[in-house]
Amino acid sequence: MHLAYPAVLAALLFCTGLYGVLARRNAILVLMSVELMLNAVNLNLVAFDVWLSKAAEETLHSGQALTLFTIAIAAAEIGIGLAIVLAVYRNRGTSDIDKLRDTAEGHEPDHGDHADDSDAPAAEKAEATA
């Protein structure tokens, strides 16, 4: 089999994962897209390992060894990532990345800008004590 077939498939998988990371708002779907990108990298590592082992006389299979490390890192990443997403969902009630970013930056999308209203109770208390 030619090297072009798995390379094109890996490029399509990586582009699909990249689109998922950039376009999705749900944190779990973003993690799934990252996994898709890592699988594209694994496919490239194995394909180039097989291609280079045919060209070279020694067969170290370093691409397959790197693939095993990548799979182990991906498993740890998805475990920790899901734990973080579930903890954030329990605390905030949503896993929408845009809403989480807005609340982290201090923006209140439901109330708008009421900077003068937040100072009003403090001013009333100061007038009452004076």
C-alpha positions, 0 to 999 in steps of 0.5 A: 500500500502506498504511503499516500493513503494513510497520510490523506486519511490522517490529514482528513481526520486531523482537519475534522478534529481541528474543525471540532475543536474550533467550532464546538461549544460543548466541552465533551465534544471538544475533548472528543475532537482532540482525541480524533486529532491524536488518532490522526497523529497515531495513524501517521506514526504507524504509517511512516514507521512501516514505510521507513522500516521497508527502506531501512534494514533494521526494524526498531519500530520507533513509530509504533512505540511512540504510538503506544506512548501517545495512546497512554497520554491520550487515555490520561488526558481524557480521564482528567479532562472528563473529571474537570468537565464533570466538576465544572458542570456540577458547579456551574450547571453547563458545559458550554465553553462560551458561557463558562468563559463569560462567567470567568471574565466577570460578564453577566450575560443576563443582567447587562451592565449595571455598574451604577446599581451595584454602588447604590446600596453602599451609597444609601448605607453611607447616607443612613449612617451620616 
